[in-house]
């Protein structure tokens, strides 16, 4: 299944164990490299809306 936006990733996240995001990030790197970090972060936030905030050993 292709996931093209962070919003779609957020919708499928509860239903799947993993999501591969490739084309949107590669497209951002090829067309607007400065936007790739923000896009990657948006996907990460969408897939993990409640990150662990406890320090890890």
N, C-alpha and C positions, 0 to 999 in steps of 0.2 A: 504494500500500500504506500502510495506516495503522500508525503505530508509537505505541503508547499508553504504553509504559513504557521506562525506561532499559535494563532487561534485554532486552527485545525488540530495542531499537536495537543492543545489543552483539552479538546473534545475527546480525543482518542486515548489520552494518557491513562485514564482509569481502567481502560479496557485491555491494555496490552502490557507486556513485560518490557518491551524495548521499541524504540523508534529510530530509524536511520534517516538522518537529515543530510542530504548531499547536495542536490541540485540548487536549492535556494542559496546556500552558503557559497557554493562554487560560482554561481551567477553573480552574487554580490562581490566576490573577490575579483571577478573578471571585469565587472562594469563600474563598481564603486567600492574599491578596497577599503576605504575609510568607514564604510557602513557595515562591513562584515562582522566586526566585534559586537556591535549593538544587536545585529540580527542573531548572532550566535547566542548572546545573552538572553534575548527575547525567547528563543526556542528553549533554552535551559530553564528559564522561569516558568514557561508554559507547561513544561513537562514535570516540573517539581515546584508547585506553587507554595509548598510548606517546607522549605529546606530545614535541615537539622541545624539548630543554633547552639547546641551544646558543644563544648570543646572536645576534640578527639585526642586520645593519647597517642 
